[in-house]
């Protein structure tokens, strides 16, 4: 088993070995190492990002997503300019340094519309802005960067080309290459973020290890890792998922422990990056999922600022709308947890700070 003292000792094979580890006593060494590196490299601050789910329209048919075009009937919505600004003002009022504008891949969110929203948040509210709006043209991305967007999140979900093609059907005349878009966005001046789901049907231990090693190779600034939560309305929860299943012993489970292993190993190989303790962890373990994420390498939490009547329609996976992590319960839940862990609330925009070792 590779050592955990230095990130350089963990190549893809070493990452895979730790992903397969089942001994609880040995895993304690992994948890301790990840928490130590988190403390040494990004400190004790937990940064809060105010999440605004701007639209649940989506033209894509990703086989796992509950708001995809292939997921069946769902009431659709798109926030107005003023509704988005009201959420951003709430973020500033509660002391968040960043607002995250997330949506399905929605052409109705035009270049001009997002540029205007971003410019107003940037100039009038002074918040950092993360966008997560799917695969967009370079002209859109450049315009939003010029308007004041700081970061862009685009999860590549898997480095296995065949699995990617099976769960991410393309659009006519459009080649999907999310890693290439991430590289281009970095050249535009964005901090770039990505991530994967743990336990996708067809995901092997070797594939997940390559995914984590890819985070390091591309020096990602933000990395989100959560479990695959099957939505019965999607193709991946049905025959497609059965068809894609990896051989016995090789299929990665979509459980909490495996997801936490991936979070911890990501912290070790990407020590300076920002890693959220995701909402999906809280669904697997309502009592301790977020805490476990924060004690195994994570340093970000994303409270949901979306108005409740819209939030319940942003059903990207089962149970998401039922998680009470809104601003109304933030003080009791998130701030209380941060204090209980002896951590502090991050100040300012909370961007990545690369440290020289």
Number of C-alpha atoms within 10 A of each C-alpha: 11 13 13 19 12 12 17 10 14 21 17 17 16 16 26 23 16 23 23 15 14 11 8 9 8 11 16 12 13 23 20 16 21 27 22 17 23 27 17 13 19 20 15 17 17 25 25 27 26 29 23 26 26 26 25 26 22 20 14 20 20 23 24 26 25 24 30 24 19 18 19 10 10 15 10 13 14 17 17 13 15 10 15 22 18 14 20 27 18 16 26 17 10 13 17 25 21 27 28 26 24 19 21 24 20 19 12 11 18 11 17 13 13 20 21 16 21 28 19 18 22 17 11 10 15 16 25 22 24 25 25 20 23 18 17 13 10 13 10 15 23 18 15 24 22 15 20 23 27 22 23 28 25 22 20 18 21 23 18 16 8 11 17 17 13 16 22 17 14 15 11 6 6 7 9 15 12 16 16 9 18 24 14 16 20 16 11 14 14 24 20 26 26 21 21 22 21 26 23 28 24 22 24 23 24 19 20 26 23 20 22 27 22 17 20 20 11 13 15 22 25 24 24 22 26 26 25 20 23 23 20 14 20 24 19 22 17 14 10 15 20 12 11 17 17 17 11 8 10 15 19 25 19 20 17 21 17 21 24 28 23 28 26 29 29 27 29 28 26 26 23 23 27 25 29 25 27 21 23 24 23 23 21 18 15 14 10 12 20 23 20 19 28 26 20 26 33 31 27 23 23 22 25 26 24 24 17 12 9 19 20 14 19 24 19 19 20 16 16 18 18 12 14 16 20 20 20 12 12 16 14 11 14 22 17 11 16 19 11 11 13 9 17 15 18 19 14 15 18 18 17 14 12 12 10 6 4
